[in-house]
Each structure stands twice: as structure tokens, then as C-alpha cells.
Amino acid sequence: MASFVWMRLLESTAERYDRGIELLSRGRIGSVHRRLAELATADAVGARVLDLGCGTGGVALACAARGARVVGIDANAAMLEVARAKPTPDAAAAPVAWLELDAMELEDRFPPASFDAVASCLAFSDMAEDTQAYVLEVARTRLVAGGRLLIADEVVPEPAPRRVLHALRRWPLALLTYLLTQTTTRPVRALPARIREAGFVEVVEERLWGDAFCIVRARAPGGEGRAGAAP
Ligand SMILES: C[S@@+](CC[C@H](N)C(=O)[O-])C[C@H]1O[C@@H](n2cnc3c(N)ncnc32)[C@H](O)[C@@H]1O
């Protein structure tokens, strides 16, 4: 959705982020967080989940509510402060470990095979393409064999008329946010192909919201034939 270009403004006022992203997504962001959590926790009770670019904690807390042991990392201290102030979803849930960490430091911070799932919502569109490539590569090595990668983000619509409409709507907004924040976000390009290039298998893309948003799921190689595992 073209309106996600305003995300950078929201991130600069973390205490307003939740209300803002709710408006930008027309009330649908919670359902994406819950969907990622459902997929991230589908294989194992007590799955170890990394929420990459966790922001105010939507995905991380949804995973914790499903019994996962969650680490949420984000480079923005103010966003993490909002996340930390939120209660653990229920008394039985393990508290989320919130870490101020840039995704570029993942490799140093976590040993190989640290996680059963890595999830990320609306963080890849914040990153340069070389950062995305590095993060995908490291995520693969930090997952167990057959572990799940789940990415939800803004993408360019595929049908040409929608692509043109999206660009026409987005560019003025992008210019305005750039003038206000000196940064911008970009719809993520060719995500399934780049996930495959990073060595993941079973890559499946789900397009939502007028084709301009996607959830991509994939697995780290080596877990073929996991008992009862849905793709
Ligand atoms: C639009 S917010 C999304 C927050 C949350 N995942 C959600 O779904 O609402 C993007 C978040 O990604 C974080 N982020 C972007 N690039 C990052 C990086 N290289 N390392 C760590 N966090 C990053 C930002 O600080 C921001 O909190």
C-alpha cells in the first residue's frame, strides 16, 4: 500500500507508531502480526523465534502469546521502549527478550541454529538491498535445518496498471516524507527470488491488499520431510 511510505515518520515518533500503523494499514496490521505468529509457531511448542525489526513488538508479542520463546531485535531504542512497556500477553507466556541491535550485527550476536523461526514485518522496506541480502543470508544460518523464514512487507504490485497507479500515488508521498525525515522506505523488490538466492527452499508468496503487500514464507534447507510440517 502506497501509504506505508509514511512509516518513517511514524518511526520517528515511536509512541504514536501503533496508532499510525493501524491507520495506514486500515486496521489490518494486527491480522498480519497474528498470521506471522501462527506460521512461526506452527512446527514446535515453545519454538525459538527471532522478530527482526520488531519495532513496538506486534509480531514478537503475538508469538509469545502462542507459547514461543521470542527475541525481538530493533535498531531504534525508542520503538523498543514502547515494546518493553507492553505487558506479556498472558501469565504463562515467557517474557520477550528485547534487544537494541542492528540486523547487521546478527551474525556476531547469535550462534548458528539459534532459532526455529525468523519473522519480520515491515522492516525489509526500511533496509537497503545489500543489507536485505546480508540479513537473508545470516537468517538462513541462524535457523535450524528446516526452520521457517516469514517476511511481510510492502511490494510493488505485479499487474502493470496497478504498478503504475501505485507509483503515481507513492512518489509524491515519498518525496514529502524524504523532505521531512531525510529517509524513505522502498517497496521490497523480487523478494521470493532473493530469498531463493539466499539458499532458502519451499518459498511461497501470498499477495494481499491490492497486490501491494506480501507475506513470504520459506524454509532453511535441510529439514525436508519434517513430520507433519505444513509448507
Ligand atoms: C515499520 S517498523 C515495523 C515494526 C514492526 N515489525 C511492525 O510490524 O509494526 C520497521 C522497524 O524496523 C526497524 N529496522 C529497520 N532496519 C533495521 C535494521 N537494519 N536493524 C534493526 N532494525 C531495523 C526499524 O527501527 C523499525 O522499528
The ligand as an SDF file (V2000), in Angstrom:
LIG
                    3D

 27 29  0  0  0  0  0  0  0  0999 V2000
    7.8870   -0.0030   10.1500 C   0  0  0  0  0  0  0  0  0  0  0  0
    8.6800   -0.5920   11.5760 S   0  0  0  0  0  0  0  0  0  0  0  0
    7.8870   -2.1840   11.7570 C   0  0  0  0  0  0  0  0  0  0  0  0
    7.8050   -2.5880   13.1930 C   0  0  0  0  0  0  0  0  0  0  0  0
    7.0920   -3.8960   13.4600 C   0  0  0  0  0  0  0  0  0  0  0  0
    7.8280   -5.0130   12.9220 N   0  0  0  0  0  0  0  0  0  0  0  0
    5.6830   -3.8900   12.9560 C   0  0  0  0  0  0  0  0  0  0  0  0
    5.2970   -4.8070   12.2360 O   0  0  0  0  0  0  0  0  0  0  0  0
    4.9230   -2.9810   13.3150 O   0  0  0  0  0  0  0  0  0  0  0  0
   10.2780   -1.0750   10.9890 C   0  0  0  0  0  0  0  0  0  0  0  0
   11.2280   -1.3550   12.1170 C   0  0  0  0  0  0  0  0  0  0  0  0
   12.3830   -1.9810   11.5640 O   0  0  0  0  0  0  0  0  0  0  0  0
   13.4930   -1.4730   12.2480 C   0  0  0  0  0  0  0  0  0  0  0  0
   14.7040   -1.6420   11.4160 N   0  0  0  0  0  0  0  0  0  0  0  0
   14.8820   -1.1950   10.1660 C   0  0  0  0  0  0  0  0  0  0  0  0
   16.1060   -1.5100    9.7260 N   0  0  0  0  0  0  0  0  0  0  0  0
   16.7120   -2.1790   10.7420 C   0  0  0  0  0  0  0  0  0  0  0  0
   17.9980   -2.7820   10.9080 C   0  0  0  0  0  0  0  0  0  0  0  0
   18.9110   -2.7330    9.9370 N   0  0  0  0  0  0  0  0  0  0  0  0
   18.2640   -3.3900   12.0700 N   0  0  0  0  0  0  0  0  0  0  0  0
   17.3440   -3.4450   13.0650 C   0  0  0  0  0  0  0  0  0  0  0  0
   16.1260   -2.8800   12.9710 N   0  0  0  0  0  0  0  0  0  0  0  0
   15.8100   -2.2640   11.8220 C   0  0  0  0  0  0  0  0  0  0  0  0
   13.1520   -0.0050   12.4900 C   0  0  0  0  0  0  0  0  0  0  0  0
   13.9470    0.5530   13.5260 O   0  0  0  0  0  0  0  0  0  0  0  0
   11.6840   -0.0890   12.8250 C   0  0  0  0  0  0  0  0  0  0  0  0
   11.4420   -0.1940   14.1950 O   0  0  0  0  0  0  0  0  0  0  0  0
  1  2  1  0
  2  3  1  0
  2 10  1  0
  3  4  1  0
  4  5  1  0
  5  6  1  0
  5  7  1  0
  7  8  2  0
  7  9  1  0
 10 11  1  0
 11 12  1  0
 11 26  1  0
 12 13  1  0
 13 14  1  0
 13 24  1  0
 14 15  1  0
 14 23  1  0
 15 16  2  0
 16 17  1  0
 17 18  1  0
 17 23  2  0
 18 19  1  0
 18 20  2  0
 20 21  1  0
 21 22  2  0
 22 23  1  0
 24 25  1  0
 24 26  1  0
 26 27  1  0
M  CHG  2   2   1   9  -1
M  END
$$$$
